[in-house]
């Protein structure tokens, strides 16, 4: 999953980015409103963490522009302001959640997981299909109750597919969502990750749809 982190305070931004990357996310960073607006309008993110007090253009204005431009990615507002009227204003502008500073990293991660689940119509932190269980809380995977060891990129590919069971996902889409903007992206490596996953998952769990991409086969899921 790929996130946009918008925070102008350098030390905090670096700390948050490190924590998010350790949790398995690809993270792009912005330290001002104009850059955030551009990235949110031109890149595909699974969720955005947005500070309100930004230089150049405040976070609330950025959020309003995104929603006017029909950008629908989930947005969590991160701010030192804790007055109820700021929360109302942010939510009315299109925010999906609100977290006031200071906060614990574990709470931020839990809220991001919930935002991503809800954006895909999922309720449980346990994603299950064909005997595969992916626990979004601790990034662990089991097959028929047995633990499966995945590399970070293998996990990110499976995580993205598990959030979209039955949906055909192109190689380009997978590439955009498992790599940060500054990473040397190569969509051909997706084939390698999928091939490795197939050796660790039930037979035919991941289907190749010729010319279109990959699909996590939901049958015989309930």
C-alpha positions, 0 to 999 in steps of 0.5 A, spaced: 500 500 500 502 506 498 501 513 502 502 520 501 505 523 508 504 531 508 507 534 514 512 540 514 516 539 521 522 535 518 523 531 524 516 529 525 515 527 518 522 523 518 519 519 524 513 518 521 515 516 514 520 511 518 514 508 522 510 507 516 515 504 512 517 499 517 509 497 517 510 495 510 507 501 506 511 505 500 511 512 503 511 519 499 513 525 502 511 532 502 512 538 506 508 544 503 501 545 500 503 546 493 507 539 493 501 535 496 496 538 492 500 536 486 502 529 488 495 528 490 492 530 483 497 526 479 499 520 483 495 514 486 495 513 493 491 508 498 491 513 503 493 520 505 496 523 512 495 530 511 497 536 516 493 542 516 498 547 518 502 547 512 506 553 508 504 555 502 497 552 502 494 550 508 492 543 509 484 544 509 485 548 502 489 542 499 483 537 501 478 541 498 481 542 492 482 534 492 475 533 493 473 538 488 478 535 483 474 528 484 480 525 488 477 520 493 483 517 496 482 516 504 485 522 508 486 522 515 488 529 518 493 530 522 494 537 526 496 540 533 489 543 533 484 539 538 478 544 538 472 541 535 470 546 530 477 544 526 475 537 526 468 539 524 471 543 518 476 538 516 471 532 516 466 537 512 471 538 507 472 531 505 476 528 511 475 521 513 478 521 520 482 526 524 488 525 529 490 530 534 498 531 536 501 528 540 499 521 538 502 514 539 504 511 532 500 505 533 494 509 533 496 512 527 497 505 524 491 502 526 487 508 523 490 508 516 489 500 516 481 502 518 481 507 512 484 503 507 479 497 509 473 501 509 475 504 502 475 497 499 468 495 503 472 491 508 470 491 516 475 486 519 483 486 520 483 479 518 483 478 510 481 471 508 480 467 502 482 460 499 485 458 506 489 464 506 489 469 512 492 476 512 492 479 518 493 487 517 495 488 524 501 485 524 503 483 517 503 476 518 500 471 513 498 464 514 495 458 509 490 453 512 493 455 519 500 455 517 505 461 517 508 463 510 514 467 510 514 473 505 519 478 503 516 485 504 514 486 496 511 479 496 507 481 502 505 488 499 503 485 492 498 480 496 496 485 501 493 489 495 490 483 492 487 481 498 484 488 499 481 487 492 478 480 492 476 478 485 478 484 482 483 484 476 489 488 477 494 491 472 501 490 473 501 498 472 496 499 478 500 494 482 507 497 481 504 504 482 501 502 489 507 498 492 513 503 490 514 510 492 515 515 487 522 516 488 523 508 487 526 505 480 520 502 478 520 496 474 513 493 472 516 487 470 518 485 477 511 484 479 511 478 475 517 475 479 513 477 485 507 473 483 511 467 481 514 467 488 507 468 491 504 462 487 509 457 490 507 459 497 499 460 496 494 455 494 494 452 487 491 457 482 489 462 488 492 468 483 490 468 476 493 471 470 488 474 466 491 475 459 492 482 457 489 485 463 493 483 469 492 479 476 486 476 480 485 473 487 480 468 485 475 468 490 472 461 489 471 457 494 471 463 498 464 464 502 
